[in-house]
Amino acid sequence: MRDVFLYPELAIDRSIETSGKRALQYLVWFKRQLDPFLDAYFTEKIREAALVDPESVVLVEEVRRFVQNGGKKIRPAFAYAGYIACGGRSHDAILYASSAIEVMHAFALIHDDIIDKADLRRGNPSVHRVFEDFHKRRNFTGSPEDFGLVAALLAGDLAFSFADELLNTAPFPAERIRRAKNYFDLNKKQVIFGEYLDVLASVKKQISEADVLKILEYKTAKYTMERPLHIGACLAGAEEEALTIFSNYAIPLGQAFQIQDDILGTFGQEEQTGKPTDSDIKEGKKTLLVIKAYEFSGPAERKILDEVLGKRKANEKEIENVRAIIRSSGALEYSQNLANRLIKQAKEAIYEEKLEGEGKAYLLQAADYLLTRQL
């Protein structure tokens, strides 16, 4: 008999919802475990910055605010799950090491908000906007906007440095740190390549579904799931076979996660996403939704898409017209179905594998959570 967790279509909705809720409960628990480590670390970094110059403290304080201001801590949770799934038992050591992944994520988001010219992150002002306001409140000379960008870049760079320090000083044997650092460093490079491919896609006239999926692989799947799992596995002393299993799970799951994020970014609520749900359309972001809307639509609809996508001052009626085309063309349904197929593929990749119970359970629950994360 086929198992309902391996084949979600056989399960009653409540089963998947319950499993998905357990994933959220796990994240809540994990965040409570991780926050004290981050708090203690930043307290020490603030002290060090004050010794350099009291004015430099604001940089550390802003990184600390950004790291601790919301966020589900998904990436370090995957590192923790990978460690536990591969037999790791040093709870405090893996929490310390996984903090590096969350702090590196702060670097990526701070810079990403500059690239996207985003005003908000997690429902709060983005870092460059915070520093603009700081400039104004201090009555500095020159451009608040220029100062905000420069200070935010430096804050992101500082977070990047902190991330390295956290992993380098984690209490693990040197050989395990060395192996983990290989994947940590690979993660840094790959997410930058993914970001560049995303920026490049924004200026190309056309990109394909394969182009979109590659961007999702490098900007999201490897960065959010695969490499954190690999880092945790290496710190547990896992063999190469475990790394391959995690890759087979993480790539499709990460792609599905970002497809869903893009759907919510266009059709969800601002309280879900932490940013305006018209921003992807106004930026002309070439999501899978947009690519398939062009592919499935006629000339009249494509003309509307051409006129509105990337129009920074598009009004609500124009935005709704784009949403309507994405729906009526079948692009929304196509994207939702692809996300669900990718989630199923991810679950199948680990269901029969010999991984430790708690870690494996979370990975399955995380996939079930995505099944419930629908419009």
C-alpha positions in Angstrom: 0.0 0.0 0.0 1.3 3.4 -0.9 2.0 5.7 2.0 -0.1 8.9 2.2 2.9 11.0 3.1 4.8 9.8 0.0 1.8 10.4 -2.2 0.0 13.5 -0.9 -3.0 13.0 -3.2 -4.0 10.0 -1.1 -4.1 11.9 2.2 -7.0 13.7 3.6 -6.4 17.4 3.8 -6.3 17.4 7.6 -3.3 15.0 7.6 -1.2 17.3 5.4 -2.3 20.3 7.4 -1.3 18.7 10.6 2.1 17.7 9.3 2.6 21.2 7.9 1.7 22.7 11.2 4.3 20.5 12.9 6.9 22.1 10.6 5.9 25.5 11.8 5.9 24.4 15.4 9.4 23.1 14.8 10.5 26.4 13.4 9.0 28.3 16.4 10.9 25.9 18.7 14.1 26.2 16.8 14.0 30.0 16.7 13.7 30.0 20.5 16.8 27.9 20.7 18.8 30.0 18.2 17.9 33.5 19.4 20.0 33.4 22.6 23.1 32.4 20.6 22.6 35.3 18.2 21.8 37.7 21.1 25.0 36.8 23.0 27.1 37.0 19.8 25.8 40.5 18.8 26.2 41.8 22.4 29.9 40.9 22.1 30.2 42.4 18.6 28.7 45.7 19.8 31.2 45.8 22.6 34.0 45.2 20.1 32.6 48.0 17.8 32.5 50.4 20.7 36.2 49.9 21.3 36.8 50.9 17.7 34.6 54.0 17.9 31.2 54.6 19.5 29.9 55.8 16.1 30.6 52.3 14.5 28.2 50.6 17.0 25.2 51.6 14.8 26.3 49.3 12.0 26.3 46.3 14.4 23.1 47.3 16.0 21.4 47.5 12.6 22.6 44.0 11.6 21.4 42.8 14.9 18.0 44.4 14.4 17.7 43.0 10.9 18.6 39.4 12.0 16.3 39.4 15.0 13.4 41.3 13.4 11.2 38.5 12.1 12.1 35.7 9.8 11.4 32.1 10.4 15.0 31.0 10.5 14.3 28.5 7.8 17.9 28.2 6.6 19.6 27.4 9.9 16.8 25.1 10.7 17.6 23.0 7.6 21.3 22.9 8.8 20.1 21.7 12.2 17.8 19.1 10.6 20.6 17.9 8.3 22.9 17.5 11.3 20.3 15.6 13.4 19.2 13.5 10.4 22.9 12.4 10.0 23.3 11.4 13.6 24.6 14.6 15.1 24.1 15.0 18.8 25.8 18.2 19.9 22.8 20.5 20.3 24.7 23.7 21.3 27.4 23.3 18.8 25.1 23.0 15.8 23.0 25.9 17.0 26.2 28.0 17.1 27.3 26.9 13.7 23.9 27.3 12.1 23.8 30.9 13.3 26.4 31.6 10.6 23.8 30.7 8.0 21.2 33.1 9.4 23.7 36.0 9.6 24.9 35.3 6.0 21.2 35.5 5.0 21.1 39.0 6.5 23.9 40.0 4.2 22.1 38.7 1.2 18.8 40.3 2.0 20.3 43.7 2.8 22.0 43.8 -0.5 19.0 42.3 -2.3 16.9 45.2 -1.0 19.3 47.7 -2.4 19.3 45.9 -5.8 15.5 45.8 -5.8 15.1 49.4 -4.5 12.8 47.9 -1.8 11.4 50.1 0.9 10.2 47.3 3.1 11.5 44.0 4.4 9.4 41.8 6.8 7.0 44.7 7.1 9.7 47.1 8.3 11.9 49.6 6.6 14.8 48.1 4.7 18.3 48.8 5.9 19.1 51.5 3.4 15.9 53.3 4.3 16.8 53.0 8.1 20.1 54.7 7.4 18.5 57.4 5.3 16.3 58.2 8.3 19.4 58.1 10.6 21.1 60.6 8.3 18.1 62.9 8.5 17.7 62.6 12.3 21.4 63.4 12.8 21.1 66.4 10.5 24.1 65.3 8.5 25.2 67.0 5.3 24.9 65.6 1.8 22.3 63.2 0.4 20.4 60.9 2.8 19.8 58.5 0.0 23.5 58.1 -0.9 24.4 57.7 2.8 21.7 55.1 3.2 23.0 53.0 0.3 26.6 53.2 1.4 25.8 52.4 5.1 23.6 49.5 4.1 26.3 48.1 1.8 28.7 48.2 4.7 26.2 46.7 7.1 25.7 43.8 4.7 29.5 43.4 4.3 29.8 43.3 8.1 27.2 40.6 8.3 29.1 38.6 5.7 32.2 38.9 7.9 30.3 37.9 11.0 28.9 34.8 9.3 32.5 33.6 8.5 33.5 34.1 12.1 30.6 32.2 13.5 31.3 29.1 11.4 35.1 29.3 11.9 34.8 29.4 15.7 32.0 26.8 16.0 33.0 24.0 18.5 33.5 21.1 16.0 36.6 19.1 15.0 38.7 21.0 12.5 38.1 18.5 9.7 34.4 18.8 10.0 34.6 22.6 10.0 36.8 22.4 6.9 34.2 20.2 5.0 31.4 22.4 6.1 33.2 25.5 5.0 33.6 24.1 1.5 29.8 24.1 1.2 29.4 27.4 3.1 31.8 29.1 0.6 30.1 27.4 -2.3 26.8 28.7 -1.0 28.1 32.3 -1.0 29.3 32.1 -4.6 26.2 30.3 -5.9 23.7 32.7 -4.4 25.6 35.6 -6.0 25.5 33.9 -9.4 21.8 33.3 -8.9 21.2 36.9 -8.0 23.1 38.0 -11.1 21.1 35.6 -13.3 18.0 37.2 -11.8 19.2 40.7 -12.5 20.2 39.7 -16.0 16.7 38.1 -16.6 15.1 41.5 -15.7 16.8 43.2 -18.6 16.4 40.5 -21.2 13.4 40.7 -23.5 12.6 37.1 -23.2 13.6 34.2 -20.9 12.4 30.6 -20.8 10.9 28.4 -18.1 14.3 26.6 -18.0 16.0 30.0 -17.3 13.5 30.7 -14.5 14.0 27.2 -12.9 17.8 27.7 -13.0 17.5 31.0 -11.2 15.3 29.4 -8.6 17.8 26.6 -8.2 20.7 28.9 -7.6 19.0 31.8 -5.8 16.7 29.8 -3.6 17.0 26.0 -3.7 20.7 25.7 -3.2 20.9 28.7 -0.9 17.9 28.0 1.3 17.9 24.2 1.5 20.6 22.3 -0.2 23.7 23.9 1.2 22.4 24.4 4.7 21.6 20.6 4.7 25.1 19.9 3.4 26.7 22.0 6.1 24.7 20.3 8.8 25.6 16.9 7.4 29.3 17.7 7.2 29.3 18.9 10.8 27.8 15.5 11.7 30.5 13.6 9.8 28.1 12.3 7.2 29.3 10.4 4.1 28.8 11.7 0.5 25.7 9.5 0.0 23.8 11.7 2.5 24.8 14.8 0.6 23.4 13.4 -2.6 20.1 12.5 -0.9 19.8 16.0 0.4 20.4 17.5 -3.0 17.7 15.3 -4.6 15.3 16.6 -1.9 16.3 20.2 -1.7 16.5 21.3 -5.3 12.8 20.5 -6.2 11.6 21.7 -2.8 13.5 25.0 -3.1 12.2 25.6 -6.6 8.6 24.9 -5.4 9.1 27.3 -2.4 10.1 30.2 -4.6 7.4 29.5 -7.2 4.9 29.7 -4.3 6.6 32.9 -3.0 6.2 34.5 -6.4 2.5 33.5 -6.4 2.0 35.0 -3.0 4.0 38.0 -4.0 1.4 38.7 -6.7 -1.9 37.3 -5.3 -1.3 37.1 -1.6 -1.7 39.6 1.2 1.0 42.1 2.3 0.9 40.7 5.9 1.9 37.3 4.4 4.8 38.7 2.3 6.0 41.7 4.3 6.0 43.8 1.1 3.4 45.3 -1.3 1.9 42.6 -3.5 2.1 44.8 -6.6 5.9 45.2 -6.3 6.8 42.3 -8.6 4.5 43.6 -11.3 5.8 47.2 -11.0 9.4 45.9 -11.1 8.6 43.8 -14.1 10.0 40.7 -12.4 10.1 37.7 -14.8 8.5 35.1 -12.6 7.2 31.8 -13.8 3.8 33.3 -13.7 4.8 36.1 -16.1 6.7 33.8 -18.4 3.7 31.4 -18.8 1.3 34.3 -19.1 3.1 35.5 -22.1 3.3 32.0 -23.5 -0.4 31.2 -23.0 -1.9 34.6 -23.9 -3.0 36.2 -27.2 -1.6 39.4 -28.8 -4.1 41.7 -26.9 -3.2 40.3 -23.5 0.5 40.4 -24.3 0.2 44.0 -25.2 -1.3 44.8 -21.8 1.5 42.8 -20.1 4.1 44.8 -22.1 2.5 48.1 -21.1 2.1 47.4 -17.4 5.0 45.1 -16.3 7.9 47.2 -15.1 5.7 50.4 -14.9 6.7 51.8 -11.5 3.6 54.1 -11.4 1.1 51.5 -12.5 -2.4 52.1 -10.9 -4.5 49.5 -9.2 -6.7 48.9 -12.3 -3.6 48.1 -14.4 -2.2 45.8 -11.7 -5.5 44.0 -11.6 -5.5 43.6 -15.4 -2.2 41.8 -15.2 -3.4 39.6 -12.4 -6.5 38.7 -14.4 -4.4 37.8 -17.4 -2.2 35.5 -15.3 -5.3 33.8 -14.0 -7.3 33.5 -17.2 -4.3 32.4 -19.3 -3.8 29.4 -17.1 -0.3 30.6 -15.9 -1.4 30.7 -12.2 -2.8 27.1 -12.4 0.3 25.9 -14.3 2.6 27.4 -11.7 0.7 25.9 -8.8 0.6 22.5 -10.4 4.4 22.6 -11.1 5.1 23.6 -7.5 3.0 20.6 -6.2 4.8 18.2 -8.5 8.2 19.4 -7.3 7.1 19.0 -3.7 6.0 15.4 -4.3 9.4 14.8 -6.0 11.2 16.1 -3.0 9.3 13.9 -0.6 9.9 10.8 -2.7 13.7 11.6 -2.6 14.0 11.1 1.1 11.0 9.0 2.1 12.7 5.6 1.9 16.2 6.8 2.9 17.8 5.8 6.2 18.0 9.2 8.0 17.6 9.8 11.7 13.9 10.2 12.8 13.7 13.8 14.1 15.6 15.3 11.2 13.9 13.2 8.6 10.5 14.0 10.1 11.1 17.7 9.8 12.1 17.5 6.2 8.9 15.6 5.3 6.9 18.1 7.4 8.5 21.0 5.6 7.4 19.6 2.3 3.9 19.2 3.7 3.9 22.7 4.9 4.5 23.9 1.3 1.4 21.8 0.3 -0.7 23.9 2.7 1.0 27.2 1.7 -1.4 27.9 -1.1 -3.7 30.8 -2.0 
